[in-house]
Amino acid sequence: MAKVLYSVTMSVDGFITGPGGDMQWMRPYLGPNPAVDELTPRIGAILVGRRSHDGDDPYKGEAGEGEAFGGGWSGPLFVLTHRLPERSELDVTYVDDFTKALAAAKEAAGDRYVNVIGANVAKQCIEAGELDEVLVFYAPVLLGDGTRLFDHPGGRTVPLQRIRSTETPTANGLWFTVG
């Protein structure tokens, strides 16, 4: 059965995008990462929010632009959206209901991970009790503003248990189970 994993790179001050959804801040930290290389073949499907799917690409102008993990992964991609497009894309399914999107992604993933991309989708997974693991790569930079890793007005405690940590020259990682 598929596990649901929120994997993301964030600044040390807790932002996954810069102001206005900017992802170019991430470019200096996209170097080789053995943890990412280990993870990508374990991903069976991606569940992504529409803003993340249509947003800025840290690989803009480079090989891998517009592709998951900069071209390091391919497979079924499920985009959660309130605005269904008129035309579809190869290997991309647009779904306007969270429960249906997650169920379809889990089915497509089989016994591998459903990798969640996007803070809002991750928050919906947490609220539904469906998030199993979190993998955070933290880049040595302060952004000061942008999209937070997790934002819940009024606060919400989500206990995490560390599985392991990784170190690379560009971004260190912490891997947790939820609960």
Buried (B, 14 or more C-beta within 10 A) or exposed (E): EBBBBBBBBBBEEBBBBBEEBBBBBBEEBBEEBEBBEEBBEBBBBBBBBBBBBBBBBBBEEEEBEEBBBBEBBBBBBBBBBEEEEEEEEEBBBBBEEBEEBBBBBBEBBEEBBBBBBBBBBBBBBBEEEBBBBBBBBBBEBEBEEBBBBBEEEEEEEBEBEEEEEBEBEBBBBBBBBBE
